[in-house]
């Protein structure tokens, strides 16, 4: 990923309360492997999307949403091609944000505050006007609502394999029976394992993963019908019903709302 001024910035060695960078993703750096830093990090999606993975969850960040990653939390990031992002690094203890990784719906005001901060040079960060901007940003950030665009996962090798394979080939891995056969175990025991490791039954867990994959494909330009087929749905209507139940809107309206708020 490249950005305006990000090259050479080391979060662990800097102590500014808040520093932001606007990023344009290049093809060879769509995936950032597991890493961590002392500062907390907010990743705001401006265009395209980013998926963040931590030890027990996979989080999807479509445009106008952000993922919050507390300091010292190991994480990896995968962005869609040509995604535009904003990285906001926050000094530990500077603002009251959750102590766990989560997805936040970002208001237009907070978006503009972050973008304004991203346009400041290192020398400007210590000016009184910028300090006041950061104060307002820190007042508003804790008020951003959390969204449920995340998939519970776990270090268990079976759960890891299931989440990876179902994300890569969602149409090929549809049922608990398929996985039980693959692992040479009973459906009942596998169902119990999924609940134990994720807190959700297999059907709900699969639907949550499908929502994440669907958003990635829709934001990438696929039609609703193409996404339904990619996920293995027999009908587009069945896919729309699942999507609306999970996110409260049809796929078309949801993606349209993201485009409207990104203007």
PARO-464038 format. One record per atom (N, C-alpha, C): x, y, z. Coordinates in pm, whole numbers, padded with zeros to 5 digits, always signed. Layout:
# PARO-464038
XYZ...
This chain:
# PARO-464038
+00085-00118+00000+00000+00000+00000+00089+00124+00000+00050+00223-00074+00126+00346-00075+00035+00460-00036+00090+00567+00013+00005+00676+00057+00077+00808+00056+00009+00911+00098+00065+01043+00103+00142+01059+00233+00269+01026+00232+00349+01047+00352+00362+00927+00442+00302+00812+00408+00309+00696+00496+00447+00631+00493+00513+00635+00378+00645+00572+00367+00739+00627+00473+00798+00536+00550+00892+00576+00654+00829+00601+00789+00696+00604+00797+00630+00627+00926+00630+00499+01007+00676+00506+01130+00680+00391+01219+00594+00421+01342+00474+00360+01349+00381+00390+01459+00442+00371+01597+00527+00270+01613+00579+00241+01746+00679+00346+01796+00736+00424+01706+00838+00521+01747+00783+00663+01759+00657+00684+01721+00597+00817+01725+00497+00827+01840+00481+00951+01893+00394+00968+02009+00289+01078+01989+00264+01116+01866+00156+01211+01839+00023+01146+01876-00071+01223+01929-00200+01167+01973-00274+01102+01858-00267+01163+01740-00336+01107+01622-00263+01149+01496-00240+01052+01408-00177+01078+01278-00256+00999+01174-00287+01062+01061-00367+00996+00957-00296+01001+00822-00318+00898+00742-00261+00890+00607-00367+00837+00512-00373+00898+00394-00462+00849+00290-00384+00753+00202-00442+00635+00177-00371+00525+00112-00441+00483-00017-00364+00457-00122-00417+00393-00242-00349+00258-00256-00425+00152-00261-00370+00017-00262-00315-00018-00400-00193-00067-00404-00135-00116-00529-00145-00267-00531-00146-00324-00652-00177-00466-00670-00088-00558-00588+00044-00529-00585+00135-00621-00517+00130-00610-00365+00053-00515-00314+00046-00499-00169-00099-00501-00120-00184-00582-00185-00322-00595-00140-00330-00669-00007-00231-00753+00020-00231-00831+00144-00115-00789+00232-00145-00752+00356-00043-00720+00456-00047-00830+00561+00060-00911+00572+00057-01026+00664+00050-00985+00810+00038-01085+00897+00020-01064+01040+00126-00971+01097+00081-00867+01169+00172-00771+01232+00098-00703+01346+00167-00621+01421+00105-00546+01530+00186-00420+01556+00125-00324+01623+00197-00203+01660+00142-00148+01791+00221-00064+01852+00188-00010+01984+00062+00078+01979+00051+00159+01877-00064+00247+01863-00189+00171+01820-00304+00221+01856-00428+00171+01799-00440+00219+01656-00514+00148+01572-00528+00185+01432-00673+00175+01388-00720+00281+01325-00851+00282+01262-00829+00282+01112-00886+00184+01042-00874+00178+00896-01009+00211+00836-01016+00325+00770-01140+00374+00710-01137+00345+00560-01238+00277+00510-01249+00249+00367-01319+00366+00298-01250+00427+00201-01308+00536+00123-01369+00484-00006-01300+00390-00069-01350+00323-00190-01293+00183-00190-01370+00087-00244-01328-00052-00231-01356-00101-00090-01285-00205-00049-01311-00263+00083-01184-00328+00136-01182-00353+00266-01070-00421+00328-01123-00523+00428-01060-00638+00434-01092-00741+00531-00976-00752+00628-01007-00742+00757-00906-00751+00861-00928-00881+00939-00820-00955+00962-00833-01079+01037-00749-01071+01164-00813-01102+01277-00745-01112+01406-00763-01255+01456-00718-01282+01577-00715-01421+01624-00850-01490+01618-00955-01421+01659-01085-01488+01671-01194-01428+01583-01156-01347+01484-01259-01285+01400-01202-01238+01267-01289-01237+01166-01261-01178+01037-01360-01064+01019-01310-00942+00992-01397-00825+00986-01394-00766+00846-01513-00734+00795-01527-00676+00661-01554-00526+00674-01481-00446+00596-01498-00301+00603-01532-00247+00464-01662-00224+00435-01700-00161+00308-01683-00009+00318-01704+00064+00207-01689+00210+00210-01774+00276+00317-01714+00377+00381-01776+00457+00487-01787+00382+00619-01725+00267+00627-01709+00196+00753-01560+00194+00787-01530+00158+00910-01391+00148+00952-01376+00029+01047-01257-00027+01049-01226-00129+01148-01134-00067+01251-01165-00090+01378-01081-00042+01488-00997-00157+01540-00865-00136+01545-00771-00238+01590-00695-00182+01710-00722-00229+01831-00649-00178+01947-00499-00204+01935-00422-00124+02005-00277-00140+02003-00234-00277+02054-00125-00328+01999-00063-00456+02036-00143-00578+01991-00249-00558+01912-00330-00671+01866-00279-00720+01730-00229-00843+01720-00184-00895+01591-00300-00902+01492-00273-00858+01368-00377-00857+01266-00315-00860+01127-00394-00906+01029-00354-00901+00889-00466-00833+00812-00431-00772+00698-00527-00697+00618-00523-00743+00473-00641-00750+00410-00650-00781+00268-00748-00684+00204-00701-00606+00107-00783-00504+00042-00826-00547-00096-00938-00492-00143-00980-00515-00280-00890-00434-00373-00879-00473-00502-00792-00401-00595-00825-00252-00603-00721-00170-00597-00733-00023-00611-00817+00041-00501-00829-00025-00388-00904+00034-00276-00836+00162-00229-00918+00254-00181-00866+00377-00121-00903+00376+00027-00804+00392+00112-00822+00379+00256-00763+00498+00328-00802+00513+00452-00739+00611+00540-00695+00537+00665-00567+00550+00701-00514+00491+00823-00506+00600+00928-00565+00576+01042-00556+00669+01155-00490+00597+01271-00371+00642+01309-00298+00584+01422-00324+00669+01545-00361+00604+01656-00400+00674+01778-00313+00627+01894-00259+00722+01966-00175+00691+02082-00257+00618+02189-00202+00514+02251-00276+00439+02354-00328+00532+02464-00455+00514+02498-00516+00591+02606-00563+00730+02568-00544+00767+02439-00580+00904+02399-00730+00923+02383-00804+00815+02353-00948+00825+02333-01012+00693+02378-01135+00702+02428-01205+00584+02479-01270+00507+02365-01199+00407+02313-01252+00319+02210-01252+00176+02262-01327+00085+02198-01337-00053+02249-01201-00119+02263-01190-00212+02359-01065-00284+02380-01056-00410+02295-01147-00424+02200-01144-00537+02107-01162-00485+01965-01123-00566+01868-01137-00529+01727-01286-00527+01691-01329-00424+01618-01470-00413+01580-01484-00326+01456-01601-00335+01392-01633-00253+01275-01723-00137+01318-01691-00016+01272-01766+00103+01309-01826+00169+01184-01950+00217+01196-02013+00298+01091-01968+00442+01113-01900+00499+01016-01837+00629+01032-01929+00739+00978-01955+00840+01058-02040+00952+01017-01964+01042+00919-02038+01120+00838-01971+01214+00746-01878+01311+00819-01917+01355+00938-01832+01448+01014-01699+01384+01049-01703+01262+01104-01579+01195+01143-01493+01165+01020-01559+01127+00910-01485+01102+00786-01408+01225+00744-01473+01341+00745-01407+01464+00702-01297+01507+00800-01317+01481+00929-01213+01513+01026-01087+01429+01001-01108+01300+00973-00994+01212+00946-00924+01253+00817-01001+01284+00713-00941+01326+00586-00866+01458+00602-00920+01549+00681-00850+01675+00706-00718+01651+00778-00720+01562+00876-00597+01531+00949-00496+01465+00856-00544+01381+00764-00454+01313+00670-00384+01410+00577-00441+01529+00560-00381+01629+00473-00278+01716+00540-00256+01695+00670-00161+01778+00745-00019+01721+00736+00078+01810+00729+00218+01769+00730+00261+01741+00873+00372+01668+00894+00420+01642+01031+00441+01770+01111+00483+01876+01044+00506+02002+01114+00375+02065+01161+00268+02044+01086+00139+02104+01121+00070+02033+01236+00111+01909+01267+00042+01832+01370+00046+01898+01506+00143+01985+01528+00158+02046+01660+00100+02188+01665+00034+02230+01559-00029+02361+01559-00158+02358+01641-00193+02468+01707-00315+02472+01790-00442+02435+01713-00452+02478+01587-00573+02448+01509-00588+02298+01486-00476+02229+01462-00481+02086+01441-00511+02014+01571-00459+02064+01681-00490+02006+01812-00638+02014+01842-00701+02126+01803-00845+02139+01824-00922+02042+01734-00874+02023+01610-00936+01927+01520-00932+01787+01581-00817+01750+01637-00803+01618+01700-00895+01606+01821-00910+01714+01896-01000+01711+02013-01143+01679+01970-01189+01743+01860-01325+01717+01811-01335+01573+01761-01233+01527+01690-01231+01389+01642-01242+01291+01758-01168+01317+01865-01170+01228+01981-01303+01236+02056-01373+01349+02045-01507+01358+02104-01607+01273+02026-01590+01268+01893-01687+01202+01806-01661+01053+01789-01537+01010+01789-01506+00869+01762-01579+00771+01853-01585+00793+01984-01654+00697+02070-01804+00687+02043-01860+00782+01967-02003+00783+01940-02040+00704+01814-01940+00657+01740-01968+00584+01616-02024+00446+01649-02138+00410+01587-02201+00281+01620-02123+00162+01566-02124+00054+01643-02062-00069+01597-02158-00144+01505-02102-00208+01401-02180-00287+01307-02134-00433+01315-02222-00522+01272-02194-00665+01285-02143-00724+01153-02037-00665+01101-01978-00714+00976-01854-00795+01009-01871-00896+01092-01757-00977+01131-01796-01124+01143-01697-01209+01122-01717-01352+01128-01634-01409+01242-01698-01470+01342-01619-01533+01448-01541-01653+01393-01412-01655+01419-01329-01769+01381-01247-01806+01504-01162-01905+01491-01080-01945+01605-00953-02009+01552-00854-02029+01639-00730-02094+01594-00747-02243+01564-00863-02300+01598-00882-02443+01575-00862-02475+01427-00778-02571+01393-00746-02597+01252-00867-02630+01164-00966-02701+01218-01085-02733+01139-01165-02607+01107-01181-02520+01206-01256-02396+01186-01182-02305+01088-01051-02299+01102-00969-02218+01010-00985-02268+00866-00975-02398+00848-00986-02455+00714-01124-02428+00656-01228-02445+00737-01363-02421+00689-01382-02276+00645-01336-02181+00726-01354-02040+00692-01276-02003+00566-01156-02056+00552-01075-02025+00434-01135-02085+00307-01175-02212+00314-01230-02279+00196-01365-02220+00155-01450-02190+00255-01581-02135+00222-01571-01993+00169-01467-01920+00207-01445-01787+00152-01392-01794+00010-01307-01893-00017-01247-01908-00150-01344-01972-00250-01418-02072-00204-01510-02146-00292-01646-02162-00224-01718-02054-00204-01844-02062-00128-01948-02153-00189-01951-02163-00322-02051-02248-00386-02020-02396-00371-01893-02428-00347-01852-02569-00341-01868-02629-00201-01878-02542-00100-01886-02590+00039-02010-02532+00104-02122-02603+00089-02251-02550+00131-02305-02609+00261-02273-02735+00289-02345-02803+00396-02255-02855+00506-02315-02873+00622-02244-02934+00735-02207-03078+00701-02293-03145+00625-02267-03285+00588-02140-03296+00504-02117-03202+00414-01994-03204+00333-01870-03198+00422-01873-03107+00518-01758-03090+00605-01740-03208+00699-01850-03261+00748-01840-03378+00835-01776-03495+00761-01814-03513+00636-01755-03618+00554-01607-03590+00530-01574-03465+00504-01434-03427+00478-01345-03455+00599-01399-03429+00718-01321-03448+00841-01337-03589+00900-01419-03671+00835-01446-03807+00884-01497-03805+01028-01598-03720+01052-01659-03712+01185-01809-03696+01167-01883-03714+01274-02028-03704+01265-02072-03558+01253-02187-03536+01191-02240-03401+01179-02266-03342+01317-02315-03424+01410-02345-03374+01544-02219-03321+01611-02109-03396+01604-01985-03353+01668-01927-03229+01602-01938-03221+01469-01889-03103+01400-01975-02981+01434-02106-03002+01441-02195-02892+01476-02161-02838+01614-02132-02927+01708-02094-02885+01843-01964-02808+01842-01869-02853+01759-01740-02786+01750-01755-02643+01698-01839-02626+01596-01861-02492+01540-01919-02399+01645-02018-02446+01719-02079-02364+01824-01977-02331+01933-01900-02430+01974-01800-02410+02079-01696-02307+02039-01651-02313+01913-01541-02227+01869-01586-02090+01819-01710-02077+01772-01754-01950+01713-01870-01884+01787-01943-01961+01867-02059-01906+01935-02184-01905+01849-02174-01953+01724-02288-01957+01632-02309-02099+01582-02434-02131+01545-02453-02261+01481-02403-02253+01337-02387-02368+01273-02324-02371+01141-02398-02284+01041-02530-02288+01038-02608-02212+00940-02585-02062+00956-02593-02014+01080-02573-01870+01104-02429-01830+01072-02335-01916+01108-02195-01887+01082-02168-01879+00932-02224-01974+00856-02208-01974+00711-02271-01851+00648-02389-01812+00696-02454-01692+00643-02370-01567+00670-02308-01560+00787-02225-01443+00819-02105-01437+00725-02045-01551+00697-01934-01556+00603-01981-01517+00463-02100-01566+00425-02153-01532+00293-02177-01382+00279-02219-01316+00386-02239-01171+00381-02107-01100+00353-02000-01144+00418-01870-01082+00397-01824-01102+00253-01836-01225+00203-01795-01253+00066-01884-01176-00033-02013-01171-00005-02107-01100-00094-02071-00952-00103-02040-00891+00009-02003-00750+00007-01876-00727-00074-01778-00815-00058-01655-00802-00136-01685-00807-00286-01769-00902-00327-01800-00918-00468-01885-00802-00521-01984-00759-00443-02070-00648-00486-01990-00519-00501-01904-00492-00403-01822-00371-00409-01722-00380-00524-01683-00503-00558-01593-00524-00670-01659-00513-00806-01791-00491-00809-01860-00467-00934-01946-00580-00985-01954-00692-00911-02039-00803-00955-02186-00767-00937-02271-00822-01024-02415-00799-01012-02470-00888-00901-02592-00857-00859-02658-00936-00755-02674-01080-00802-02711-01099-00926-02728-01234-00980-02594-01309-00983-02487-01242-01022-02355-01305-01024-02309-01346-00885-02338-01262-00787-02299-01293-00649-02379-01411-00597-02509-01412-00625-02592-01525-00583-02539-01656-00640-02499-01655-00766-02445-01775-00830-02311-01814-00768-02227-01714-00741-02095-01740-00683-02106-01803-00545-02213-01768-00472-02233-01822-00338-02305-01956-00339-02350-01998-00456-02415-02128-00466-02565-02127-00444-02629-02010-00452-02773-02002-00432-02847-02048-00559-02953-02124-00541-03033-02171-00654-03111-02057-00718-03144-01956-00639-03219-01842-00693-03164-01712-00636-03174-01607-00716-03132-01475-00671-03219-01429-00555-03347-01465-00558-03439-01424-00452-03396-01479-00316-03351-01603-00313-03307-01663-00186-03186-01590-00131-03095-01551-00220-02977-01476-00176-03018-01339-00122-03108-01271-00193-03153-01138-00148-03219-01148-00011-03297-01252+00011-03362-01272+00141-03259-01289+00252-03155-01370+00229-03049-01389+00328-02977-01258+00356-02945-01184+00251-02872-01058+00264-02953-00955+00344-03081-00943+00309-03166-00845+00378-03184-00881+00525-03196-01010+00554-03209-01053+00693-03083-01018+00772-02967-01028+00708-02841-01000+00778-02808-00854+00791-02838-00773+00688-02795-00633+00687-02909-00532+00677-03033-00581+00674-03147-00491+00683-03189-00426+00553-03115-00449+00444-03149-00392+00314-03120-00495+00205-03182-00475+00089-03148-00560-00024-03004-00528-00067-02937-00620-00138-02801-00591-00183-02791-00462-00266-02885-00442-00358-02880-00323-00444-02891-00195-00362-02985-00192-00269-03002-00072-00186-02883-00050-00094-02829-00158-00041-02714-00146+00049-02594-00086-00024-02563-00139-00141-02448-00089-00218-02476+00054-00265-02599+00084-00304-02635+00220-00345-02615+00318-00230-02649+00276-00108-02631+00365+00009-02484+00393+00034-02398+00295+00009-02254+00315+00026-02203+00415-00076-02252+00406-00199-02210+00497-00305-02256+00639-00276-02377+00652-00220-02431+00785-00191-02351+00853-00081-02320+00779+00026-02250+00840+00138-02104+00866+00108-02050+00806+00000-01909+00828-00032-01887+00952-00117-01998+01016-00159-01984+01134-00243-01920+01249-00165
